[in-house]
Amino acid sequence: MENFDWTCFTRKSAIKTSVETIYNAWTKSEEIEKWFLSKADYFREEAPIDKSKNTEAGDTYQWNWYLYLDTEKGKVTQANGVDHFQFTFAGDCIVDVNLRQEDEYVIVSLTQKNIPTDDASKKGIRLGCDTGWSFYLVNLKSVYEGGLDLRNKDENLKELINN
């Protein structure tokens, strides 16, 4: 484990759709709630952004997941309106989402970086977020290719890989 990078990771997925569709899947509240969150709110100068509108650099967010009480708050640091979206996450971490069309697929490349190297962050952020993003990228593909949401929303079933 001495050469293991605890400070960042990258996960990729190929999704048969358009770059515009996947960009909107990240930057519109009504879209990100279809595959990732139970509730997503973006704010511009503290005022809520309409759920059908794209968020922009400088906006903030509040995100909630099914079956979790925690609210994730952060800031959109980059959003070019086409193929790149970046935001703070899990404290001071940065998540970069880059999209590129390759034949009939969009290659989604997600990198989470600036992960602290204390033991709690290694476990909770580096390993935990890696597992989480891996599942949610699969769910993104499932929702936009076939319409099936793989998330567990049943409060009686906890601690599963899909929640």
C-alpha positions as CSV (number, residue, x, y, z in Angstrom):
1,M,0.0,0.0,0.0
2,E,3.0,2.3,0.1
3,N,2.4,3.4,-3.5
4,F,-1.3,3.8,-3.2
5,D,-2.6,7.3,-3.8
6,W,-4.8,8.3,-0.9
7,T,-5.2,11.9,-2.2
8,C,-7.2,11.3,-5.4
9,F,-8.9,8.8,-7.7
10,T,-10.6,8.7,-11.1
11,R,-13.5,6.6,-12.3
12,K,-14.9,6.4,-15.8
13,S,-18.0,5.2,-17.5
14,A,-19.3,5.1,-21.1
15,I,-22.9,6.1,-21.6
16,K,-24.8,5.8,-24.9
17,T,-26.3,9.3,-25.2
18,S,-25.2,12.9,-25.9
19,V,-22.7,15.1,-24.1
20,E,-25.5,17.7,-23.6
21,T,-27.7,15.1,-21.9
22,I,-25.0,14.1,-19.4
23,Y,-23.9,17.7,-18.8
24,N,-27.5,18.5,-17.8
25,A,-27.6,15.3,-15.7
26,W,-25.0,17.0,-13.4
27,T,-26.0,20.6,-13.6
28,K,-29.8,20.7,-13.4
29,S,-31.5,19.8,-10.1
30,E,-34.4,18.0,-11.8
31,E,-31.9,15.8,-13.7
32,I,-29.4,15.0,-10.9
33,E,-32.3,13.9,-8.7
34,K,-33.1,11.2,-11.3
35,W,-29.9,9.2,-10.7
36,F,-27.9,10.6,-7.8
37,L,-29.8,12.5,-5.1
38,S,-33.2,12.5,-3.4
39,K,-33.1,16.3,-3.3
40,A,-30.8,18.8,-5.0
41,D,-30.9,22.5,-4.7
42,Y,-28.6,24.9,-6.5
43,F,-28.3,28.6,-5.3
44,R,-27.1,31.8,-7.0
45,E,-26.4,34.6,-4.5
46,E,-28.4,32.6,-1.9
47,A,-31.6,32.5,-4.2
48,P,-32.7,29.0,-5.4
49,I,-32.2,28.3,-9.0
50,D,-35.1,26.9,-10.9
51,K,-34.8,23.1,-11.0
52,S,-34.9,23.1,-14.8
53,K,-32.0,25.6,-15.2
54,N,-28.3,24.8,-15.3
55,T,-26.1,25.8,-12.4
56,E,-23.0,27.9,-13.1
57,A,-19.6,28.6,-11.6
58,G,-19.9,30.5,-8.3
59,D,-23.3,28.9,-7.4
60,T,-23.6,26.8,-4.2
61,Y,-25.5,23.6,-3.6
62,Q,-27.3,21.5,-1.0
63,W,-27.6,17.8,-1.7
64,N,-29.5,15.0,0.1
65,W,-29.5,11.2,-0.6
66,Y,-32.2,8.7,0.0
67,L,-31.9,7.1,3.5
68,Y,-29.3,9.5,4.8
69,L,-30.0,12.5,7.0
70,D,-26.8,14.4,6.2
71,T,-26.9,17.4,3.8
72,E,-23.8,17.9,1.6
73,K,-23.1,21.6,1.0
74,G,-20.6,22.9,-1.5
75,K,-19.7,25.3,-4.3
76,V,-19.7,24.9,-8.1
77,T,-16.2,26.0,-9.0
78,Q,-16.3,25.5,-12.7
79,A,-19.1,24.9,-15.2
80,N,-18.4,25.6,-18.9
81,G,-21.9,24.9,-20.1
82,V,-20.7,22.1,-22.4
83,D,-18.4,19.3,-21.1
84,H,-16.7,20.2,-17.8
85,F,-18.3,20.5,-14.3
86,Q,-16.3,21.0,-11.1
87,F,-17.5,21.3,-7.5
88,T,-16.3,21.1,-3.9
89,F,-17.3,17.9,-2.1
90,A,-16.7,16.2,1.3
91,G,-15.1,19.3,2.8
92,D,-12.3,20.7,0.7
93,C,-12.1,18.0,-1.9
94,I,-12.6,18.9,-5.5
95,V,-14.6,16.7,-8.0
96,D,-13.9,17.2,-11.7
97,V,-16.4,15.8,-14.2
98,N,-15.2,15.8,-17.8
99,L,-17.2,14.6,-20.7
100,R,-16.2,13.6,-24.2
101,Q,-18.1,12.1,-27.1
102,E,-16.5,8.9,-28.5
103,D,-18.6,7.5,-31.3
104,E,-22.1,6.9,-29.9
105,Y,-20.9,7.1,-26.2
106,V,-20.2,9.9,-23.8
107,I,-17.1,9.0,-21.7
108,V,-17.7,10.4,-18.2
109,S,-14.4,10.9,-16.3
110,L,-14.8,11.7,-12.6
111,T,-11.8,12.7,-10.5
112,Q,-12.0,13.4,-6.8
113,K,-8.8,15.1,-5.5
114,N,-7.4,17.0,-2.5
115,I,-8.4,14.2,-0.2
116,P,-6.8,14.6,3.2
117,T,-4.5,11.8,4.4
118,D,-5.6,11.3,8.0
119,D,-7.0,7.9,8.7
120,A,-10.6,9.0,8.9
121,S,-10.4,10.7,5.5
122,K,-8.6,7.7,4.0
123,K,-11.5,5.5,5.0
124,G,-14.5,7.8,4.8
125,I,-13.5,9.9,1.8
126,R,-10.9,8.0,-0.3
127,L,-12.4,4.6,0.0
128,G,-16.0,5.6,0.8
129,C,-16.4,8.1,-2.0
130,D,-14.6,5.8,-4.5
131,T,-17.2,3.1,-3.7
132,G,-20.1,5.7,-3.9
133,W,-19.1,7.3,-7.1
134,S,-18.5,3.9,-8.7
135,F,-22.1,2.9,-7.9
136,Y,-23.6,6.3,-8.9
137,L,-21.8,6.3,-12.3
138,V,-23.3,2.9,-13.0
139,N,-26.7,4.3,-12.0
140,L,-26.2,7.3,-14.3
141,K,-25.6,4.9,-17.2
142,S,-28.6,2.8,-16.2
143,V,-31.0,5.8,-15.9
144,Y,-30.0,7.4,-19.2
145,E,-29.6,4.3,-21.3
146,G,-32.5,2.3,-20.0
147,G,-34.5,4.3,-17.5
148,L,-34.0,1.9,-14.6
149,D,-33.0,3.7,-11.3
150,L,-30.9,1.2,-9.2
151,R,-31.0,3.2,-6.0
152,N,-32.5,1.6,-2.9
153,K,-35.2,3.9,-1.5
154,D,-36.7,1.5,1.0
155,E,-36.0,2.6,4.6
156,N,-36.4,-1.0,5.8
157,L,-33.4,-2.1,3.7
158,K,-30.2,-0.3,4.8
159,E,-26.5,-0.7,4.4
160,L,-26.7,-2.1,0.8
161,I,-24.4,-1.2,-2.0
162,N,-27.1,0.8,-3.7
163,N,-27.8,3.3,-1.0
